[in-house]
Structures are given as structure tokens and as C-alpha cells.
Amino acid sequence: MTTDPLPEQALIDIAVLDDDRDFLTYIEDLLSDEGQYAVRVFQRPEELFAAAEERRPEIVLLDMKMGPTHGGEVLEKLMQRRPELCVIIVTGYPSLEDMRATFKKNVFDYLAKPFTINQLRQVLANAAERYGLGRALADRLRDRLGQRIRVLRAERDWSLKDLAAATRLSVSQISSIERGANLPSMESLLAIARALGLKPSQMLAQIDF
């Protein structure tokens, strides 16, 4: 008797920006050993920005005190480029004022150095749950594609009925796709992309999967 293979789990892509090389080495080794993270570390903001353009990280651990560079400036640029990004602030000099300012910019959480391994694990686990990270690849594809179709429809101020009429699909079909309950068939994806004025390849590229 044969069994189906377990669904492939996606590694959670984490980028760490800190000017302390020893800290970066520690975090990189620690998270790599956990077996569920793909970790990239950077000492300079421009390195992080360039790497993020090539492959978007899912979580950024961001130091707030980096010599002449303030983490707030880096945070602002990150949020301008990727407002949906999960950012966790890491600093050895937390202040109530800094925390208030960063949380206003949709920062997910705050870790004060020195933190324990369990504290880091818990914050990352909370982030993974909130953002739906580390799930089976097929599940993530359904979610991201459905979310993107919903956003594209909303940008055109279309209702489900409007998109259904443009694609000749049923409202229930489109609703299940947008909720991430089902992946569209090739014919349905072609119809949806055509109705939205896109090529299927463009739509798939937009979900950054």
C-alpha cells in the first residue's frame, strides 16, 4: 500500500538588517538550524533593498540603531515599496516613543535585545500565523492568487457579478477562487486575465510566488 507524499512546505523567507556582524552570524545560524526559514543577512540598507527587489522577503528583522542610519528611515522606504511586508523591529535601545512611532507604520512586533530564543521563536510563529506563511505551496498559491484577483476586481470597482459577466463564469466559481478555496482551471484563469486586461503570466508575476 502506497501513501501520498506530504505536501511540500515553503520555507519562510526572512531578511535581517543589522550593522552588528556577530549578531547577524548568530541569527543566521540560529534560524537556519530551525529548518523552516530561508535566512538572508545584511549590514547595509542598500544591500537589503537590492535583494528585496530580486526576491521579496516575507519577514524583515530590522535594527533601529545602525550608526549613521536610523532604522526609521529604512522602515519608511520598506513600507513605501512593500506595504504588506511583515516587519519586526529589533533594537537594544527601545523607547516608548520609538515603539509608538513604528507601530503607527504597521510594524508587526518589537523585540528588545537581548532577547531569548523562545521569544524570537514566538514572535516569528505569531507572524507566520498572521500572514499565512510556511504553509503548503499549493495553499499559498491559492490564497495569493485569490487575493490578487480580488484586488484587481476592486480596483476596477467591479462586483462579483460584473466579473462573472465578463468571464462567463459563475459568481460562486469566482467567489471560491477569490477566497482561496479553489485554484482556477487554465480556462478560468485565461478568462479572468482577459477580462482584467492582463496576460495570465502578468497576473502570476504580480503575486510574487
Residue frames as a rotation matrix with the C-alpha (Angstrom) as fourth column:
MET 1
0.577 0.817 0.000 0.00
0.817 -0.577 0.000 0.00
0.000 0.000 -1.000 0.00
THR 2
-0.507 -0.760 0.408 1.37
0.763 -0.615 -0.199 3.39
0.402 0.210 0.891 -1.00
THR 3
0.289 0.553 -0.782 0.71
0.799 -0.589 -0.121 6.72
-0.527 -0.590 -0.612 0.65
ASP 4
0.723 0.007 0.691 0.64
0.476 -0.731 -0.490 10.15
0.501 0.683 -0.531 -0.88
PRO 5
-0.390 -0.912 -0.127 3.73
0.779 -0.252 -0.574 12.27
0.492 -0.323 0.809 -0.15
LEU 6
0.083 0.351 -0.933 3.36
0.811 -0.567 -0.142 15.01
-0.579 -0.745 -0.332 2.41
PRO 7
0.843 0.253 0.474 2.68
0.499 -0.696 -0.516 18.41
0.199 0.672 -0.713 0.86
GLU 8
-0.184 -0.968 0.170 5.83
0.840 -0.245 -0.484 20.44
0.510 0.054 0.858 0.29
GLN 9
0.634 0.346 -0.691 6.17
0.702 -0.632 0.327 23.14
-0.324 -0.693 -0.644 2.90
ALA 10
0.545 -0.414 0.730 7.53
0.349 -0.679 -0.646 26.53
0.762 0.607 -0.225 1.92
LEU 11
-0.274 -0.692 -0.668 10.46
0.960 -0.157 -0.231 27.95
0.055 -0.705 0.707 3.82
ILE 12
0.815 0.525 -0.246 9.69
0.557 -0.827 0.080 31.35
-0.162 -0.203 -0.966 5.30
ASP 13
0.105 -0.790 0.604 11.97
0.769 -0.321 -0.553 33.94
0.631 0.523 0.574 3.71
ILE 14
0.821 0.104 -0.561 13.50
0.509 -0.577 0.639 36.16
-0.257 -0.810 -0.527 6.41
ALA 15
0.203 -0.763 0.614 15.80
0.471 -0.473 -0.744 39.13
0.858 0.440 0.264 5.81
VAL 16
0.629 -0.089 -0.772 17.80
0.748 -0.200 0.632 40.54
-0.211 -0.976 -0.059 8.72
LEU 17
0.336 -0.508 0.793 19.32
0.322 -0.729 -0.604 44.04
0.885 0.458 -0.081 8.66
ASP 18
0.960 -0.149 -0.238 21.78
0.196 -0.248 0.949 44.91
-0.201 -0.957 -0.209 11.42
ASP 19
0.638 -0.769 0.037 25.20
-0.528 -0.472 -0.706 46.57
0.560 0.431 -0.707 11.47
ASP 20
0.143 -0.546 0.825 26.47
-0.889 0.296 0.349 44.08
-0.435 -0.784 -0.444 14.06
ARG 21
-0.104 -0.259 -0.960 28.19
-0.800 0.596 -0.074 41.25
0.592 0.760 -0.269 12.18
ASP 22
-0.962 -0.269 0.050 28.32
-0.239 0.738 -0.631 38.99
0.133 -0.619 -0.774 15.25
PHE 23
-0.375 0.903 0.209 24.57
-0.438 0.026 -0.898 39.39
-0.817 -0.428 0.386 15.76
LEU 24
0.263 0.464 -0.846 23.91
-0.962 0.061 -0.266 38.59
-0.071 0.884 0.463 12.09
THR 25
-0.531 -0.543 -0.651 26.02
-0.572 0.796 -0.198 35.44
0.626 0.268 -0.733 12.31
TYR 26
-0.926 0.213 0.313 24.18
-0.185 0.467 -0.865 34.36
-0.331 -0.858 -0.393 15.45
ILE 27
-0.035 0.992 -0.121 20.73
-0.611 -0.118 -0.783 34.95
-0.791 0.046 0.610 13.95
GLU 28
0.109 0.033 -0.994 21.63
-0.963 0.252 -0.097 33.32
0.247 0.967 0.059 10.63
ASP 29
-0.792 -0.467 -0.393 22.95
-0.355 0.876 -0.326 30.17
0.497 -0.119 -0.860 12.32
LEU 30
-0.797 0.518 0.312 20.05
-0.223 0.228 -0.948 30.02
-0.562 -0.825 -0.066 14.79
LEU 31
0.124 0.945 -0.304 17.25
-0.702 -0.132 -0.699 30.38
-0.701 0.300 0.647 12.26
SER 32
-0.092 -0.223 -0.970 18.90
-0.906 0.422 -0.012 28.17
0.412 0.879 -0.241 9.64
ASP 33
-0.947 -0.313 -0.076 19.09
-0.243 0.848 -0.470 25.38
0.212 -0.427 -0.879 12.21
GLU 34
-0.429 0.861 0.274 15.34
-0.543 -0.003 -0.840 25.69
-0.722 -0.509 0.469 12.83
GLY 35
-0.821 -0.035 0.571 14.73
0.323 0.796 0.512 24.14
-0.472 0.605 -0.642 9.42
GLN 36
0.108 0.943 0.315 11.77
0.923 0.022 -0.384 26.29
-0.369 0.332 -0.868 8.42
TYR 37
0.731 0.095 -0.675 13.42
0.012 -0.992 -0.127 29.54
-0.682 0.085 -0.726 7.41
ALA 38
0.312 -0.679 0.665 15.46
0.908 0.007 -0.420 30.77
0.280 0.734 0.618 4.46
VAL 39
0.673 -0.092 -0.734 17.64
0.474 -0.708 0.523 33.46
-0.568 -0.700 -0.432 6.02
ARG 40
0.224 -0.633 0.741 19.46
0.748 -0.376 -0.547 36.36
0.625 0.677 0.389 4.34
VAL 41
0.478 -0.130 -0.869 21.51
0.735 -0.484 0.476 38.84
-0.482 -0.866 -0.135 6.37
PHE 42
0.317 -0.293 0.902 22.61
0.645 -0.630 -0.431 42.37
0.695 0.719 -0.011 5.50
GLN 43
-0.229 -0.480 -0.847 24.73
0.928 -0.371 -0.040 45.05
-0.295 -0.795 0.530 7.15
ARG 44
-0.909 -0.117 -0.401 23.74
0.012 -0.967 0.254 47.95
-0.417 0.226 0.880 4.90
PRO 45
-0.039 0.993 -0.111 20.24
-0.136 -0.116 -0.984 49.11
-0.990 -0.023 0.139 3.92
GLU 46
0.080 0.076 -0.994 21.09
-0.952 -0.290 -0.099 49.35
-0.296 0.954 0.049 0.23
GLU 47
-0.893 -0.397 -0.211 22.01
-0.438 0.875 0.206 45.66
0.103 0.276 -0.956 0.24
LEU 48
-0.632 0.736 0.244 18.61
0.277 0.508 -0.816 44.81
-0.724 -0.448 -0.525 1.69
PHE 49
0.155 0.726 -0.670 16.76
-0.473 -0.540 -0.696 46.99
-0.867 0.425 0.260 -0.82
ALA 50
-0.298 -0.349 -0.889 18.60
-0.955 0.125 0.271 45.43
0.016 0.929 -0.370 -3.78
ALA 51
-0.995 -0.099 0.018 18.00
-0.100 0.992 -0.082 41.89
-0.009 -0.084 -0.996 -2.52
ALA 52
-0.412 0.910 0.038 14.31
0.132 0.101 -0.986 42.63
-0.901 -0.401 -0.162 -1.86
GLU 53
0.073 0.395 -0.916 13.87
-0.855 -0.448 -0.261 43.75
-0.513 0.802 0.306 -5.47
GLU 54
-0.616 -0.379 -0.691 15.22
-0.703 0.661 0.264 40.41
0.357 0.648 -0.673 -6.68
ARG 55
-0.362 0.529 -0.768 13.23
0.400 0.832 0.385 38.33
0.842 -0.168 -0.513 -4.18
ARG 56
0.047 0.478 0.877 10.75
-0.570 -0.708 0.416 39.78
0.820 -0.519 0.239 -1.73
PRO 57
-0.930 -0.301 -0.211 11.33
0.012 0.548 -0.837 38.70
0.367 -0.781 -0.506 1.87
GLU 58
0.012 0.975 -0.224 8.27
0.419 0.198 0.886 37.69
0.908 -0.105 -0.406 3.87
ILE 59
0.879 0.150 -0.453 9.61
0.476 -0.310 0.823 38.89
-0.017 -0.939 -0.344 7.22
VAL 60
0.151 -0.853 0.500 12.22
0.174 -0.475 -0.863 41.56
0.973 0.217 0.077 7.90
LEU 61
0.582 -0.142 -0.801 14.05
0.807 -0.025 0.591 41.77
-0.104 -0.990 0.100 11.21
LEU 62
0.355 -0.328 0.875 15.13
0.421 -0.780 -0.463 45.41
0.834 0.533 -0.139 11.32
ASP 63
-0.192 -0.522 -0.831 17.61
0.978 -0.177 -0.114 47.00
-0.087 -0.834 0.544 13.70
MET 64
0.800 0.582 0.145 16.71
0.587 -0.809 0.006 50.58
0.121 0.081 -0.989 14.65
LYS 65
0.768 -0.597 -0.233 20.20
-0.371 -0.711 0.597 51.74
-0.522 -0.372 -0.767 15.63
MET 66
0.629 -0.546 0.553 22.78
0.742 0.634 -0.218 51.35
-0.232 0.547 0.804 12.85
GLY 67
-0.457 -0.881 -0.125 25.43
0.816 -0.471 0.334 54.02
-0.353 0.051 0.934 13.23
PRO 68
-0.915 0.054 -0.400 24.56
-0.147 -0.968 0.204 56.99
-0.376 0.245 0.893 10.97
THR 69
-0.663 0.706 -0.250 21.50
-0.213 0.143 0.967 55.20
0.718 0.694 0.055 9.59
HIS 70
-0.642 0.547 0.538 18.28
-0.643 0.000 -0.766 55.22
-0.418 -0.837 0.352 11.58
GLY 71
-0.879 0.298 0.372 16.01
0.366 0.922 0.129 52.23
-0.304 0.249 -0.919 11.20
GLY 72
-0.002 0.934 -0.357 13.01
0.255 -0.345 -0.903 54.52
-0.967 -0.093 -0.238 10.90
GLU 73
-0.080 -0.109 -0.991 14.26
-0.814 -0.567 0.128 55.72
-0.576 0.817 -0.044 7.52
VAL 74
-0.936 -0.291 -0.200 14.74
-0.352 0.789 0.503 52.15
0.011 0.541 -0.841 6.33
LEU 75
-0.615 0.771 0.167 11.31
0.488 0.538 -0.687 51.20
-0.619 -0.341 -0.708 7.65
GLU 76
0.102 0.675 -0.730 9.65
-0.262 -0.690 -0.675 54.06
-0.960 0.260 0.107 5.77
LYS 77
-0.362 -0.309 -0.880 11.28
-0.916 -0.061 0.398 53.04
-0.176 0.949 -0.261 2.48
LEU 78
-0.995 0.009 0.103 10.36
0.018 0.996 0.085 49.39
-0.102 0.086 -0.991 3.00
MET 79
-0.345 0.938 -0.021 6.73
0.456 0.148 -0.877 50.26
-0.820 -0.312 -0.479 3.66
GLN 80
0.019 0.302 -0.953 6.58
-0.648 -0.723 -0.241 52.53
-0.762 0.622 0.182 0.63
ARG 81
-0.574 -0.350 -0.740 7.77
-0.809 0.379 0.449 49.72
0.124 0.857 -0.501 -1.59
ARG 82
-0.573 0.329 -0.751 6.04
0.138 0.942 0.307 46.80
0.808 0.072 -0.584 0.15
PRO 83
-0.354 0.461 0.814 3.21
-0.813 -0.582 -0.024 47.99
0.463 -0.670 0.581 2.42
GLU 84
0.707 0.672 -0.220 2.13
-0.508 0.699 0.503 44.36
0.492 -0.243 0.836 3.03
LEU 85
-0.081 -0.866 -0.494 5.57
-0.072 0.500 -0.863 43.37
0.994 -0.034 -0.103 4.38
CYS 86
0.891 0.282 -0.355 5.87
0.291 0.244 0.925 41.91
0.348 -0.928 0.136 7.88
VAL 87
-0.014 -0.905 0.425 8.49
-0.101 -0.422 -0.901 43.95
0.995 -0.056 -0.085 9.76
ILE 88
0.798 0.125 -0.590 9.73
0.544 0.274 0.793 43.10
0.261 -0.953 0.151 13.24
ILE 89
0.556 -0.588 0.588 11.83
-0.463 -0.806 -0.369 45.77
0.690 -0.067 -0.720 14.95
VAL 90
0.627 -0.475 -0.617 14.94
0.728 0.638 0.249 44.58
0.275 -0.605 0.747 16.79
THR 91
0.292 -0.538 0.791 16.87
-0.144 -0.842 -0.520 47.03
0.946 0.038 -0.323 18.95
GLY 92
-0.243 -0.474 -0.847 18.99
0.803 0.392 -0.450 47.24
0.545 -0.789 0.285 22.06
TYR 93
-0.954 -0.117 -0.278 17.65
0.253 -0.811 -0.528 50.69
-0.164 -0.573 0.803 22.94
PRO 94
-0.313 0.910 0.270 13.86
0.768 0.075 0.637 50.54
0.559 0.407 -0.722 22.87
SER 95
-0.974 0.138 -0.180 11.87
0.007 -0.775 -0.632 53.56
-0.227 -0.617 0.754 23.91
LEU 96
-0.210 0.976 0.063 8.16
0.561 0.173 -0.809 54.13
-0.801 -0.134 -0.584 24.24
GLU 97
0.184 0.247 -0.951 8.34
-0.466 -0.830 -0.306 56.95
-0.866 0.499 -0.037 21.71
ASP 98
-0.690 -0.508 -0.515 10.08
-0.697 0.277 0.662 54.75
-0.194 0.815 -0.545 19.13
MET 99
-0.856 0.396 0.334 7.60
0.369 0.918 -0.142 51.95
-0.363 0.002 -0.932 19.68
ARG 100
0.094 0.937 -0.337 4.63
0.265 -0.350 -0.898 54.25
-0.960 -0.005 -0.281 19.19
ALA 101
0.014 -0.153 -0.988 6.13
-0.759 -0.645 0.089 55.70
-0.651 0.748 -0.125 16.02
THR 102
-0.861 -0.432 -0.269 6.93
-0.500 0.625 0.600 52.34
-0.091 0.651 -0.754 14.46
PHE 103
-0.656 0.678 0.331 3.61
0.504 0.720 -0.477 50.71
-0.562 -0.146 -0.814 15.31
LYS 104
0.185 0.701 -0.689 1.89
-0.201 -0.659 -0.725 53.59
-0.962 0.272 0.019 13.51
LYS 105
-0.162 -0.336 -0.928 3.71
-0.970 -0.121 0.213 52.37
-0.184 0.934 -0.306 10.41
ASN 106
0.726 0.632 -0.271 2.17
-0.668 0.742 -0.060 48.90
0.163 0.225 0.961 10.70
VAL 107
-0.478 -0.870 -0.118 5.18
-0.736 0.470 -0.487 47.22
0.479 -0.146 -0.865 12.28
PHE 108
0.211 0.606 -0.767 4.15
-0.096 0.793 0.601 43.72
0.973 -0.053 0.225 13.36
ASP 109
0.894 0.058 -0.445 6.12
0.411 0.290 0.864 43.48
0.179 -0.955 0.235 16.60
TYR 110
0.496 -0.706 0.506 9.09
-0.644 -0.690 -0.331 44.70
0.583 -0.161 -0.796 18.63
LEU 111
0.749 -0.356 -0.559 11.99
0.551 0.804 0.225 42.65
0.369 -0.476 0.798 20.07
ALA 112
0.775 -0.502 0.384 14.34
-0.605 -0.765 0.220 44.25
0.184 -0.403 -0.896 22.59
LYS 113
0.241 -0.798 -0.553 17.93
0.148 0.593 -0.792 42.99
0.959 0.109 0.261 22.74
PRO 114
-0.868 -0.409 -0.281 18.94
-0.483 0.830 0.281 40.81
0.118 0.380 -0.918 24.43
PHE 115
0.244 0.968 0.053 16.00
-0.969 0.243 0.038 38.51
0.024 -0.061 0.998 23.72
THR 116
-0.254 -0.279 0.926 15.72
-0.438 0.887 0.147 34.79
-0.862 -0.368 -0.348 24.32
ILE 117
-0.986 -0.105 -0.127 15.49
-0.163 0.503 0.849 32.14
-0.025 0.858 -0.513 21.63
ASN 118
-0.532 0.846 0.014 11.97
0.815 0.517 -0.261 31.33
-0.228 -0.128 -0.965 22.78
GLN 119
0.012 0.520 -0.854 10.93
0.135 -0.847 -0.514 34.98
-0.991 -0.109 -0.080 22.49
LEU 120
-0.588 -0.301 -0.751 12.21
-0.665 -0.350 0.660 35.09
-0.461 0.887 0.006 18.91
ARG 121
-0.969 0.236 0.069 10.52
0.240 0.853 0.464 31.80
0.051 0.466 -0.883 18.06
GLN 122
-0.284 0.927 -0.245 7.21
0.748 0.054 -0.662 33.02
-0.601 -0.371 -0.708 19.46
VAL 123
-0.059 0.217 -0.974 7.29
-0.301 -0.934 -0.190 36.32
-0.952 0.282 0.121 17.57
LEU 124
-0.783 -0.287 -0.553 8.11
-0.603 0.129 0.787 34.53
-0.154 0.949 -0.274 14.31
ALA 125
-0.835 0.541 0.097 5.41
0.545 0.838 0.016 31.94
-0.073 0.067 -0.995 14.93
ASN 126
-0.066 0.824 -0.563 2.89
0.426 -0.487 -0.762 34.72
-0.902 -0.290 -0.319 15.54
ALA 127
-0.272 -0.117 -0.955 3.96
-0.653 -0.707 0.272 36.42
-0.707 0.697 0.116 12.31
ALA 128
-0.982 -0.126 -0.139 3.71
-0.187 0.675 0.713 33.18
0.003 0.727 -0.687 10.33
GLU 129
-0.525 0.851 0.012 0.19
0.767 0.479 -0.427 32.61
-0.369 -0.215 -0.904 11.64
ARG 130
0.031 0.553 -0.833 -0.95
0.088 -0.831 -0.549 36.16
-0.996 -0.057 -0.074 10.96
TYR 131
-0.102 -0.180 -0.978 0.45
-0.831 -0.525 0.184 36.27
-0.547 0.832 -0.096 7.42
GLY 132
0.837 0.509 0.201 -0.20
-0.344 0.775 -0.530 32.64
-0.425 0.374 0.824 6.48
LEU 133
0.209 -0.865 -0.456 3.48
-0.948 -0.065 -0.312 31.83
0.240 0.497 -0.834 5.99
GLY 134
-0.667 -0.659 0.348 5.12
-0.722 0.686 -0.085 28.42
-0.183 -0.308 -0.934 5.85
ARG 135
0.268 0.832 0.487 2.04
-0.506 0.551 -0.663 26.64
-0.820 -0.069 0.569 4.54
ALA 136
-0.040 -0.205 0.978 1.97
0.625 0.758 0.185 24.07
-0.779 0.619 0.098 1.75
LEU 137
-0.863 -0.434 -0.258 2.87
0.100 -0.648 0.755 25.73
-0.495 0.626 0.603 -1.54
ALA 138
-0.651 0.681 0.336 -0.44
0.578 0.158 0.800 24.87
0.492 0.715 -0.497 -3.18
ASP 139
0.234 0.742 -0.628 -2.34
0.967 -0.247 0.068 26.50
-0.104 -0.623 -0.775 -0.30
ARG 140
-0.205 -0.395 -0.895 -0.26
0.358 -0.882 0.307 29.67
-0.911 -0.258 0.322 -0.55
LEU 141
-0.972 -0.129 0.199 -0.72
0.225 -0.240 0.944 29.81
-0.074 0.962 0.263 -4.32
ARG 142
-0.210 0.970 0.124 -4.50
0.865 0.125 0.487 29.58
0.456 0.209 -0.865 -3.94
ASP 143
0.306 0.327 -0.894 -4.52
0.820 -0.568 0.072 32.31
-0.485 -0.755 -0.442 -1.28
ARG 144
-0.443 -0.596 -0.669 -2.24
0.221 -0.796 0.563 34.73
-0.869 0.102 0.485 -3.10
LEU 145
-0.927 0.142 0.347 -3.87
0.341 -0.066 0.938 34.30
0.156 0.988 0.013 -6.49
GLY 146
0.003 0.995 -0.103 -7.33
0.944 0.031 0.327 34.71
0.329 -0.099 -0.939 -4.99
GLN 147
0.194 0.006 -0.981 -6.28
0.647 -0.753 0.123 37.84
-0.738 -0.658 -0.150 -3.11
ARG 148
-0.776 -0.567 -0.276 -4.75
0.162 -0.602 0.782 39.33
-0.609 0.562 0.559 -6.24
ILE 149
-0.664 0.613 0.428 -7.86
0.602 0.100 0.792 38.70
0.443 0.784 -0.435 -8.33
ARG 150
0.287 0.797 -0.531 -9.98
0.957 -0.254 0.136 40.31
-0.026 -0.548 -0.836 -5.60
VAL 151
-0.125 -0.425 -0.896 -7.71
0.398 -0.849 0.347 43.39
-0.909 -0.313 0.275 -5.54
LEU 152
-0.957 -0.257 0.135 -7.75
0.209 -0.284 0.936 43.73
-0.202 0.924 0.325 -9.32
ARG 153
-0.278 0.936 0.214 -11.53
0.831 0.124 0.542 43.46
0.481 0.328 -0.813 -9.34
ALA 154
0.361 0.405 -0.840 -11.84
0.837 -0.538 0.100 46.08
-0.412 -0.739 -0.533 -6.57
GLU 155
-0.565 -0.652 -0.506 -9.51
0.322 -0.738 0.593 48.45
-0.760 0.172 0.627 -8.44
ARG 156
-0.930 0.279 0.241 -12.00
0.191 -0.195 0.962 48.39
0.315 0.940 0.128 -11.30
ASP 157
-0.689 0.693 0.214 -14.88
-0.627 -0.421 -0.656 48.84
-0.364 -0.586 0.724 -8.89
TRP 158
-0.350 0.526 -0.775 -16.41
-0.549 0.555 0.625 45.60
0.759 0.644 0.095 -10.15
SER 159
0.215 0.475 0.853 -18.73
-0.919 0.393 0.012 43.39
-0.330 -0.787 0.521 -8.18
LEU 160
-0.548 -0.334 0.767 -18.53
-0.175 0.942 0.286 39.60
-0.818 0.023 -0.575 -8.33
LYS 161
0.398 0.795 0.458 -21.43
0.402 0.297 -0.866 39.73
-0.825 0.529 -0.201 -10.77
ASP 162
0.718 -0.189 -0.670 -19.53
-0.582 -0.692 -0.428 42.14
-0.382 0.697 -0.607 -13.02
LEU 163
-0.370 -0.927 -0.066 -16.51
-0.849 0.308 0.428 39.84
-0.376 0.215 -0.901 -13.21
ALA 164
-0.352 0.332 0.875 -18.75
0.153 0.943 -0.296 36.82
-0.924 0.030 -0.382 -13.70
ALA 165
0.726 0.685 -0.063 -20.46
0.095 -0.191 -0.977 38.52
-0.681 0.703 -0.204 -16.63
ALA 166
0.480 -0.621 -0.620 -17.10
-0.847 -0.512 -0.143 39.49
-0.229 0.594 -0.771 -18.19
THR 167
-0.575 -0.807 0.133 -15.70
-0.773 0.589 0.234 35.97
-0.267 0.031 -0.963 -17.86
ARG 168
0.132 0.761 -0.635 -18.86
-0.756 0.492 0.432 33.88
0.641 0.423 0.640 -18.32
LEU 169
-0.739 -0.297 -0.604 -18.01
0.210 0.751 -0.626 32.10
0.640 -0.590 -0.492 -15.09
SER 170
0.360 0.899 -0.250 -20.47
0.546 0.014 0.837 31.75
0.756 -0.439 -0.486 -12.25
VAL 171
0.406 -0.137 0.903 -20.43
-0.598 -0.788 0.149 34.05
0.691 -0.601 -0.402 -9.22
SER 172
0.923 -0.026 0.384 -19.82
-0.307 0.552 0.776 31.03
-0.232 -0.834 0.501 -6.99
GLN 173
0.667 -0.731 0.146 -16.80
0.706 0.557 -0.437 29.97
0.238 0.394 0.888 -9.06
ILE 174
0.105 -0.638 0.763 -15.18
0.148 -0.749 -0.646 33.39
0.984 0.180 0.016 -8.80
SER 175
0.605 0.184 0.774 -16.04
-0.677 -0.392 0.623 33.68
0.418 -0.901 -0.113 -5.12
SER 176
0.962 -0.243 0.122 -14.37
0.138 0.822 0.553 30.33
-0.234 -0.515 0.824 -4.34
ILE 177
0.367 -0.866 0.339 -11.26
0.750 0.059 -0.659 31.38
0.551 0.496 0.671 -6.30
GLU 178
0.147 -0.283 0.948 -11.02
-0.232 -0.941 -0.245 34.72
0.962 -0.184 -0.204 -4.51
ARG 179
0.778 0.191 0.599 -11.41
-0.618 0.058 0.784 33.05
0.115 -0.980 0.163 -1.11
GLY 180
-0.305 -0.951 -0.045 -8.55
-0.940 0.309 -0.147 30.68
0.154 -0.003 -0.988 -1.93
ALA 181
0.246 0.473 0.846 -10.83
-0.594 0.763 -0.254 27.66
-0.766 -0.441 0.468 -1.71
ASN 182
0.623 -0.006 0.783 -10.01
0.512 0.759 -0.402 26.56
-0.592 0.651 0.476 -5.26
LEU 183
-0.547 -0.763 -0.343 -7.40
0.029 -0.427 0.904 27.20
-0.837 0.484 0.256 -7.90
PRO 184
0.391 0.687 -0.612 -8.85
-0.656 -0.259 -0.709 28.34
-0.646 0.679 0.350 -11.23
SER 185
0.481 -0.200 0.854 -8.62
0.593 0.792 -0.148 25.93
-0.646 0.577 0.500 -14.14
MET 186
-0.644 -0.758 0.100 -6.45
0.562 -0.381 0.735 27.05
-0.519 0.529 0.671 -17.06
GLU 187
-0.356 0.590 0.725 -9.59
0.761 -0.267 0.591 28.08
0.542 0.762 -0.354 -18.97
SER 188
0.678 0.647 -0.350 -10.92
0.723 -0.499 0.478 30.06
0.135 -0.577 -0.806 -15.99
LEU 189
0.090 -0.735 -0.672 -7.56
0.569 -0.515 0.641 31.77
-0.817 -0.440 0.372 -15.42
LEU 190
-0.759 -0.337 0.557 -7.42
0.648 -0.309 0.696 32.77
-0.062 0.889 0.453 -19.08
ALA 191
0.066 0.893 0.446 -10.96
0.769 -0.330 0.547 34.16
0.636 0.307 -0.708 -18.90
ILE 192
0.700 0.173 -0.692 -10.28
0.659 -0.529 0.535 36.13
-0.273 -0.831 -0.484 -15.71
ALA 193
-0.291 -0.897 -0.332 -6.98
0.567 -0.442 0.695 37.53
-0.771 0.014 0.637 -17.00
ARG 194
-0.647 0.100 0.756 -8.57
0.710 -0.282 0.645 38.54
0.277 0.954 0.111 -20.29
ALA 195
0.432 0.898 0.088 -11.45
0.764 -0.416 0.493 40.28
0.479 -0.146 -0.865 -18.52
LEU 196
0.694 -0.231 -0.682 -8.99
0.471 -0.571 0.672 42.19
-0.545 -0.787 -0.287 -16.34
GLY 197
0.953 -0.287 -0.099 -6.88
-0.263 -0.620 -0.739 43.23
0.151 0.730 -0.666 -19.32
LEU 198
0.168 -0.924 0.344 -3.87
-0.874 0.022 0.485 41.12
-0.456 -0.382 -0.804 -18.34
LYS 199
0.055 -0.258 -0.965 -1.95
-0.560 0.792 -0.244 38.10
0.827 0.554 -0.101 -19.54
PRO 200
0.907 0.282 -0.313 -2.01
0.060 0.650 0.758 35.11
0.417 -0.706 0.573 -17.17
SER 201
0.117 -0.951 -0.285 1.78
0.838 0.249 -0.485 35.42
0.533 -0.182 0.827 -16.84
GLN 202
-0.445 -0.230 0.865 1.39
-0.090 -0.950 -0.299 39.04
0.891 -0.211 0.402 -15.69
MET 203
0.519 0.736 0.435 -1.15
-0.565 -0.087 0.820 38.06
0.642 -0.671 0.371 -13.08
LEU 204
0.821 -0.267 -0.505 1.05
0.468 0.822 0.326 35.27
0.328 -0.504 0.799 -11.75
ALA 205
-0.221 -0.953 0.206 4.07
0.643 -0.302 -0.704 37.59
0.733 -0.023 0.680 -11.69
GLN 206
-0.108 0.260 0.960 2.10
-0.384 -0.901 0.201 40.08
0.917 -0.347 0.197 -9.58
ILE 207
0.870 0.491 0.055 1.54
-0.242 0.326 0.914 37.61
0.430 -0.808 0.402 -6.76
ASP 208
0.083 -0.943 0.322 5.32
-0.889 -0.216 -0.404 37.21
0.450 -0.253 -0.856 -6.27
PHE 209
0.845 0.313 0.433 5.00
-0.481 0.799 0.360 33.47
-0.234 -0.513 0.826 -5.71
